[in-house]
């Protein structure tokens, strides 16, 4: 379990957000070509912390989320969802062919434990797809407000991946969040002072507009150059498997 005030802050924020929003089909996100392709060869798959924005196909996918409103909606759509924490996943070792965690690990105080849990439930030939924000220098009020514990230093992220016996198969620039500090400060002000109105605006204007303006993800083999990249999506596999670099 995550501990302390950050865990409670995240629970309150996302319970409020998800109870006032709708479940978005994963087909609407630019991650769908990747997610659907990976899912075709992964009958046992897990997405952690999907909320109301799942990226893997919902039907038949296992989900773990801290928010009861999100769990209820995912189950209504054919998911196999349960409440839980990323730091203590309720599954056996090597249970899943595909594990996904988009915009999740950075919310957890004990990030190393969270990442280790994702790897623990990953099968020997499995695939881990995840995204994280990068560079502490890019920290904004928005990171604070949405409950981030960190932005990753690229070297630390690579060390974490290697320490868990993985290598980066491919990667790309990722993220729907604006990088404008002024706009992010305005967003936080709206969410703080006029939360209900701000959530309605997000649900019915900014999210749909963001989806329309998404660009196709451009993957490169291995790890992309991360200098100046605010967020990255990485697809990782086990070292030692056929075709791996080690």
Rosetta blueprint (number, residue, H / E / L):
1 X L
2 X L
3 X L
4 X H
5 X H
6 X H
7 X H
8 X H
9 X H
10 X H
11 X H
12 X H
13 X H
14 X H
15 X H
16 X H
17 X H
18 X H
19 X H
20 X L
21 X L
22 X L
23 X L
24 X L
25 X L
26 X H
27 X H
28 X H
29 X L
30 X L
31 X L
32 X H
33 X H
34 X H
35 X H
36 X H
37 X H
38 X H
39 X H
40 X H
41 X L
42 X L
43 X L
44 X L
45 X E
46 X E
47 X E
48 X E
49 X L
50 X L
51 X L
52 X L
53 X L
54 X L
55 X L
56 X L
57 X L
58 X L
59 X L
60 X L
61 X L
62 X E
63 X E
64 X E
65 X E
66 X L
67 X L
68 X H
69 X H
70 X H
71 X H
72 X H
73 X H
74 X H
75 X H
76 X H
77 X L
78 X L
79 X L
80 X E
81 X E
82 X E
83 X E
84 X L
85 X L
86 X H
87 X H
88 X H
89 X L
90 X L
91 X L
92 X L
93 X L
94 X L
95 X L
96 X E
97 X E
98 X E
99 X E
100 X E
101 X E
102 X E
103 X L
104 X L
105 X H
106 X H
107 X H
108 X L
109 X L
110 X L
111 X H
112 X H
113 X H
114 X H
115 X H
116 X H
117 X H
118 X H
119 X H
120 X H
121 X L
122 X E
123 X E
124 X E
125 X E
126 X E
127 X E
128 X E
129 X E
130 X E
131 X E
132 X E
133 X E
134 X E
135 X L
136 X H
137 X H
138 X H
139 X L
140 X L
141 X H
142 X H
143 X H
144 X H
145 X H
146 X L
147 X L
148 X L
149 X L
150 X L
151 X L
152 X E
153 X L
154 X H
155 X H
156 X H
157 X H
158 X H
159 X H
160 X H
161 X H
162 X H
163 X H
164 X L
165 X L
166 X E
167 X E
168 X E
169 X E
170 X E
171 X E
172 X E
173 X E
174 X L
175 X L
176 X L
177 X L
178 X L
179 X L
180 X L
181 X H
182 X H
183 X H
184 X H
185 X H
186 X H
187 X H
188 X H
189 X H
190 X H
191 X H
192 X H
193 X H
194 X L
195 X H
196 X H
197 X H
198 X H
199 X H
200 X H
201 X H
202 X H
203 X H
204 X H
205 X H
206 X H
207 X H
208 X H
209 X H
210 X H
211 X H
212 X H
213 X L
214 X L
215 X L
216 X L
217 X L
218 X L
219 X L
220 X E
221 X E
222 X L
223 X L
224 X L
225 X L
226 X L
227 X L
228 X L
229 X L
230 X L
231 X E
232 X E
233 X E
234 X E
235 X E
236 X E
237 X E
238 X E
239 X L
240 X L
241 X L
242 X L
243 X L
244 X L
245 X L
246 X L
